[in-house]
Amino acid sequence: MIVLKQRGGWRRSLQSVAAGSEFRNAPAGGRAVLTIEDDGPGIPAQVLPRLFEPFFTTKPTGKGIGLGLSISYDIIKRMGGDITAENRSEGGARFTIVLPALG
């Protein structure tokens, strides 16, 4: 794993995974795994199942329309990848994006 950046409570990492490794809905062959995590309060349990739904937002009216994660989910799926969100056991949230590796 390569830590790409670490700033005030969050970090990103990139990992190349060989063919045959396990990941939910991953395409056959090699893939790249991008992990973004923080050490904040995490994602509320009632929000987690709806996180990627279009127009779902926890922001006040006028502050967001709830399309960012939904659009990201759709783009990643169309590229043959997967995106998941979870709460870290040590606190904070983790988003994992898996994409087919080229070449």
C-alpha positions in Angstrom: 0.0 0.0 0.0 1.2 3.5 -0.9 0.0 6.4 1.3 -0.6 9.1 -1.2 -1.4 11.9 1.2 -2.1 12.4 4.9 -3.6 15.6 6.2 -5.2 16.5 9.4 -7.3 13.4 10.2 -7.6 11.8 6.8 -5.4 9.8 4.4 -5.6 8.2 1.0 -3.8 5.1 -0.2 -3.4 3.2 -3.4 -2.8 -0.5 -3.7 -2.4 -2.7 -6.7 -4.1 -6.1 -6.2 -3.1 -9.2 -8.2 -5.6 -11.2 -10.1 -7.4 -13.8 -7.9 -7.7 -11.6 -4.8 -11.1 -11.3 -3.2 -13.3 -8.2 -3.2 -17.0 -7.8 -3.5 -18.1 -7.4 -7.2 -14.5 -7.0 -8.4 -13.9 -7.7 -12.1 -11.6 -10.6 -13.0 -7.9 -9.8 -13.4 -5.7 -7.2 -11.6 -7.2 -4.1 -10.1 -6.3 -0.9 -8.3 -7.7 -0.2 -4.8 -8.0 3.4 -3.6 -8.8 3.8 0.1 -9.8 7.1 1.7 -10.3 7.2 5.4 -10.5 9.7 8.2 -10.6 9.7 12.0 -13.8 11.7 12.5 -17.1 10.5 14.0 -17.9 8.0 11.2 -21.1 7.7 9.2 -24.3 7.3 11.3 -25.7 3.8 11.1 -29.1 5.0 9.6 -27.2 6.9 6.9 -24.9 4.2 5.7 -27.4 2.1 3.8 -28.6 5.1 1.8 -25.3 6.8 1.2 -25.2 6.2 -2.5 -28.9 6.9 -3.2 -29.6 9.8 -5.6 -30.9 13.0 -3.8 -30.1 11.6 -0.4 -28.4 14.2 1.8 -27.8 14.9 5.4 -27.2 18.6 4.7 -29.7 21.3 5.4 -32.0 22.5 2.6 -30.1 24.6 0.1 -26.7 23.2 1.1 -26.6 20.1 -1.1 -28.7 18.0 -3.4 -27.4 14.6 -2.7 -25.9 13.7 -6.1 -22.2 13.6 -5.4 -21.8 10.1 -4.1 -24.6 8.8 -6.3 -22.8 10.1 -9.5 -19.5 8.7 -8.2 -21.1 5.3 -7.6 -22.6 5.3 -11.1 -19.3 6.3 -12.8 -17.3 3.7 -10.9 -19.8 0.9 -11.6 -19.8 1.8 -15.3 -16.0 1.4 -15.3 -16.4 -2.1 -13.9 -15.4 -1.1 -10.4 -17.0 -1.0 -7.0 -17.2 1.6 -4.2 -18.0 0.8 -0.6 -18.3 2.9 2.6 -17.9 1.6 6.2 -17.1 2.8 9.7 -13.6 2.0 10.9 -13.4 0.0 14.2 -10.9 2.5 15.6 -13.3 5.5 14.6 -13.8 7.4 11.4 -15.0 6.3 8.0 -13.5 4.4 5.2 -14.4 4.6 1.5 -12.8 1.9 -0.8 -12.8 2.2 -4.6 -11.8 -0.8 -6.7 -11.2 -0.4 -10.4 -9.9 -2.7 -13.1 -6.2 -2.2 -13.6 -5.1 -1.4 -17.1 -2.2 -3.2 -18.8 
